[in-house]
Amino acid sequence: MATRRRLMTTIMPFIGSTPMIAVGVGVYIFGIIYSIALSFTDSRLFPRFNFVGLDSYERLWNTERWLVSVENIWVFGVGIIFFQMTFGYLLAVFIDQRIRQEDVFRTVFLYPFAMSLIVTGLIWQWMLDPMLGLNAVLSKLGLDIDVALLVDRSTAIYGLVLGGIWHGAGVTMAIMLAGLRGIDAEIWKAAKVDGIPTWRAYTFIALPMLQGSIITALVLQATSVVRVYDLVIGMTQGGPGIATQMPAVFVIEHIQHRQNVALGMAAATMMLIPVLFILLLRGVYEWRAARLRKLESALSK
């Protein structure tokens, strides 16, 4: 009887998770395989399995709109990841000083992340409008500073970066703050006894100890960069012209509006490659961390 009870206790979690596993396999994995298969066909308005090899990929990498999208995603990604990591860590350090009304500050910094990216895009579209928002405020203050980034092809992408930083820096702060609060208090006491300045302690002692938090934040940011769509639609619609075109926008436009399913699926497949690379890096990091823990455990014995 006891053996049967233990057996049921063991298998019940697997039985309970079966629907979720079925959805994951049936929807996500099948959907990915189906999309990749369509990228090798000549599908236009409707999917059809007339395979033409790498023809869609050749056309994709000879399409100016796609090349601009790839260039933009690099500029957007580097800007977003660098500044979100920097500002997120600085905000975490600020909150870690046990300031008054800490809960209020955390809420304020995290609030943008709780908003839809469409809403974020519309807010920053208004703030960077040449006749409204920041331009109007600066003009009333007598300052001749033009911050209408979205109307110029050469600066519109930086307006997107600005909106993305505002939206995501708070969640990076939360991840970093959790890591800082997990550092042993004795390390901070030892740093104070040794006379190490606070800024050096956070830069050269605390930061190297936040590898897990940094990797987690990087994975979240990188995946959000690859699939960025709502922010672009909310702020620029991909314009002026195609100046802020992104891969996700390219995919949706070609599948829904340009009636070129094969080309859209080829672009979607190319977007899948960096995501898989990011997940691979995360897996390698976790494997190495587990290996180091086992080695430390063996040495301690």
N, C-alpha and C positions, 0 to 999 in steps of 0.2 A: 504493500500500500504506500509506504514511504517512498519507494523507488518510483512508483507511478506518479506520485505527487511532484517529485523532483523533475521527472521527465516533462510533465505538463508545464511546470514553471519555466522550464528551459525553452520549450517550443512555442508557448503562447505569444511571446514577443514577435516571433517570426510570422505567426499566423496573423497577428494584429497589423503587422507592417506589410502584408501581402498586397492590399489594395494600393498603397503608396508605391510599392515597387512596380506593380503592374502599370500604373499611370506613368511612372518615370520611364519605364522601358517602352511602353506603347505609344506615348506621346512624344517625349523628348528625344529618345534615341531613334525611334522610327522616323520622327520628323527630320532629324539631322541627316539620316541616311537618305531619306526621300529628297531632301533639298540638294544634297550632293549629287544624287543620280540625275536630277533635272538639269543640273549645270552642264551635263555632258550631252544634252539634247538640243533640239532647235525649237523648244517650246516658245510660243509667243503669247497670245491672250490666255489660252488654256494649256495646261500641262499635256504633253504627249511624249511618248517614249520612242522618238526617232533619234537614235544616238548619232552624234556627229563628232565625237572625240573632244579635243581641246579647242574647238572653234570658238566657243563662248569666252574662254580665257584669253585667247589671242585678241579677240575684239575688245575685251575688257581692258587689257593693258595698252590698247591703242586708242582708248577713249579719253579725251581731254578732261571730261568731267570727273572720271574716276581718278586720273592722275592728280588732279587738283584736290580731290577728296583725301587721297593718301598723304599728300603734302600737308594738308590742313590738320589731319589727325595727329601727325607728328608734332606740329607746332602746338596744337591744343593740348596734346598729351604731356609733352615735356613741361609746358607752362603750368598745367593743372597739378601734376604730380609734385613738381619742385615746390611751388608756392603753398599748396595744401599741406605738404609735409612740414615745411618751414613754419608757416603760421599755426598749423595744428599743434606742433610741439611747443612753440612759444606760448600759445594760449594754455596748454596743459601745464607748463611751468608756472604761469601766472596763477592758475587755479590751485596748484599744488602748494602755494604759500599760505594755505589755510586762511584765506581772506574772509572778510565779513560778507554775508549774503552770498556765499559760494553757490548755493542752489539756484539763486536768481541768475547769476552770471552763466552757470552751466546751461540753464534753460534758454537764455538769450543767444548763446553761441550755437546751441543745437537747433534752435527754432527754424532757421532756413532749411535744414536738411529734412524737416518734417513737411515742408511745402512741396507741392508738385513742381517738377522741373518746368512745366508749361507756365505756371504762375511765376516762378523765378525768372523765366525768360521775358515775360510780359513786364515784370517790374523793372528789369534792367533795360529793356527796350525803352521804357518811359524815362528812366533816369539818364540814359545816354542820348535821348532825343535832342536834336539841335535847338529846338524852340522851347523845350520844357526841361524838367528835372534839374540835373546839376548845372547845365549850361545857363538856365534861367537864374538859378541861385547865384552863381559866380558873376553873372552880368549885373545883378542888383547890388552886389558887393563892390562893383567897380573893377572887377578883375577880368582882363581880356584873355581868358583861358578857354580854349575850345576842347571839350571832352566828348564831342559827338563822334565817337569812334565808329559807330555802325554805318555811317553814310559814306565812308571811304573804303574802297576795296583793299587798300594796303593796311588798314587798321581794324577792320571789322572783326577779324579773327581774335584780336586781343580783347575786344569787347566781350566775346564769348568766353575767353579765359577768365576775365574778371567776374562774370556772372557765375561761372563754374566754381571758382575759388570761394566766393561768398556762400554758395550752396553747400559745399562739401567740407570746408575747413573745420566745422564744428564736430562732425563725426570723427575726423582724424584726431581732434583734440580729445574726444572721449576715449578713444582707443589708447592714445599715448598716456592719458591721465590714469587709466586703469593699470598700465604698465608701471608708471611712476609710484603709484600707491602700493604696488606689489614688491617694491625694493625693500630689503631688510632695513629697519630703522637704525641698526648698528652701523651700517655703512655710512649713513648721513652723520651719525655722531662721530665716527672716526675721521670723516672729512673735516668736521668742525674742529676737532682736537688738533689735527695736523695743520690747521690754519688755511685750508684750501678755500679760495673765494667761491661764493655760491655759483657764479656763472661757469667757473671751471669744473665744479662738481657736476653740474647738469650737462656740460658738454663732453667731458672726458671720462666721467665715471658712470653717470646715469644712462646717457645715450647708448653706449655700447652694450648695456645690459637690457636694452629694449628690443632685441632682435626679433622676438616673436611678435610684438606689437607693430614694429615697423613692417615686417613681412605681411601681416594681416592688412594693415592700412594700404600698402602698395598693391596687394591683390585686389582689394575693393576699388581702389582708384583706377587701376589699369583696366579692369573689366567695365567700369562705368564710362571710361574714355572710349573704349572700343565700340560700345553700343549707344553712344550719345546721339540722341535724336530729338527728344522733347525740347531741350534747351535751344537747339538750333531753330526749330520751328517757331518757338515762342519769341525768339529775339530777332531773327533775320530771314527766316524762310529759306535759308541757304544763300542769300544775297549779301551785298549787291551783286547782281549777275550770278556767278557761281563762286564768289570769293569765300564763302563760308560753307561750301558744300562738304558734307561728311559721308563716310561710307554707308552708315545706316540710312541716311537720307537718300543716297543713291539707290540702295536696295529697294526701299519702299516705293520710290518714284518709278522705278523700272518695272516693278511687279504690278503696281496698282494703276499707274497713269500712262506709262509709256508702252504697255502691253508687250513687254519683253521679259518673260518669266525666266528664260534660260540665262540671260545676262545678269538679271537680278540675283539668281541663285548662285551664279559663279562669284559674284561680289560677296554674297553672304558666306560662301565657303571660304573665301580669302579672309574674311573677318574672323572665321573660326580658328584659323591658324595661330594668331597671337594669343587668343584665349587659352588654347591647348598648351601653348608654350608657358604661359603664366601658371597654369595649373601644374605643369610638369616641374617648374621651379619650386612651387610650393610643396609638392610631393618630395622633391629631393631634399629640401630644407627639413621637413618633418622626419624623413628617414635618417638624415645625419644627426638630428637632435635626439632621436630615439636611440641611435647607435652610441652616441656620447653618454647618454644616461645609463645604458647597459654597461659601458666601459667603466664609468665612475662607480657604479654599484659593485662591479667585480673587483675593482681596486680597493674599495672600502672594506671588502671582506678579507 
